[in-house]
Amino acid sequence: MGSQQGPHLHVEGDSLVHRLPAHTKLVGLLAFVLGVVALPSSAHLARLAMLALAVLVVAATRVPWRHVVRRMVVEVPFVVFAIVLPFVATGPRRALGPVTVSASGLEAALTLLVTATVSVLTAIAFAVTTSTRDLVRALQHLRVPDRLVQILAFMVRYLGVVTAQSQRMKVARESRAFEARTVRSWPVIASSAGALFVRSYERGERVHLAMMSRGYSGRLPVIEPLRATAGQWTLALTPAVCAVAAGAAVLVSGWGS
Amino acid sequence: MSTPVLDVRGLAFAYPDGHQALFGVDLHVHAGERVALLGPNGAGKTTLVLHLNGILEAGAGSVAVSGLPVEPANHLEIRRRVGIVFQDPDDQLFMPTVRDDVAFGPANLGIRGDALDTRVAAALDAVGMSEFAERPPHHLSFGQRRRVAIATVLAMDPEILVLDEPSSNLDPTARRELAELLTALDVTLLMVTHDLPFALELCERSVVLSGGVVAADRPTAELLSDAALLHEHRLELPWGFSVEAALRSARDRPDQPG
């Protein structure tokens, strides 16, 4: 009946990472990724250490690795770019097996690959341990503008509903022997998209009516405020502190270059 | 005579595009009554419902809920008193979990903490959905979503429950379960419906809205037995349905089964 499950990132669990309040995790994730991205380009060892740390964080979620690996598909464009980079970059060349590649391109590619993997791994660790509900509460708690939070929350809620509607329209088109093969079929697709937009807009109006009928006055009520102890903040910020410390150490001592 | 829960007098309304939907509606519903609002499509039923909690503002006439006039200054209290359950539960359930959705209304009324938890638990219990509190609404079946939609409104402790087409899109089992649930609730009820047997089962009194006015207001059994009246207002009993037989079987089993 109409209801469809959206893509599921969140995995139920009771690990250390699951139990951290969502807002501490979100701040910890952002700070860590910024810290890793800001590492000096020569700090290869430090970068690898951060990769190991990210792997540790994912391991601490106790989510099966096959689940994590499937989510890592989002990194593919970066990987492709990283593979191409050594061949197209200019500068001094060096031999790499049977081919010669740009030395600086190779270094940049490896840096890009490691940085992207660290970011994606940590983001996955956040996503698999945080429910949509907690993500919304975290954004509310961190004073992200209420309107943006509501847009996000409603998108998550209605993605499945709109997808199901579009699927039903597709089935209805094809049931009348429609096949999208040539440019001639584009107007049909376009008017379907238009109809879908109008229906979604009307649904938005009905949802708004239903909200007002229950006393909505422009803000989503904060039903259970999030709370975090100093210990939880410390734990959530540990990776970020490690990244900043590693970066500082490299800058001060030239270690790792 | 006690103050009616719902007091609609001479209500008229035209949409901004000039289409007039209501031409002077009079309707009184007293505490504890169960009233079915019947009428063909386009009769103005939904328009009337949207006046009951001030979503639409009366062009002429007045609406009062337990003596409190429906006007912008009273909207929050009016929306607490009048609980509207809309036809499509996907329009009504928009929060990430069932619990949050049921808490949305009372939270807007400023209730927090234990008092909020108690309300949510009681409302979910009343519709038999307690075990689904942590689930996202879109993972529930249609019948379950309709029951949660009713809980979202019950949690606001309304004086009157207004249901828009409650039996639509339900399979026969879910429809029977909903009838049992509504029978068990101790609330004043106004039910907009096309489902005449459902109206007969649940409401002792029925009002026909047709062409933007109240065309009839009688006991449901009597009204549904008036074939000429039904025909005039595009209402029809399902094929083979007999009001007498239905009443007889209800008399034979005075207690609701299960």
Interface residues (C-beta under 8 A of the other chain):
Chain A: M1 G2 S3 Q4 Q5 G6 S131 T132 R133 V136 A153 F154 V156 R157 Y158 G160 V161 R203 R206 V207 L209 A210 M211 M212 S213 R214 G215 Y216 S217 L220 P221 I223
Chain B: L50 N53 I55 L76 R79 R80 V82 G83 I84 F86 D88 D90 D91 Q92 F94 M95 P96 T97 D100 A103 F104 G105 A107 N108 L109 R112 L116 P136 P137 H138 H139 L140 S141 F142 R145 T152 V153 M156 N169
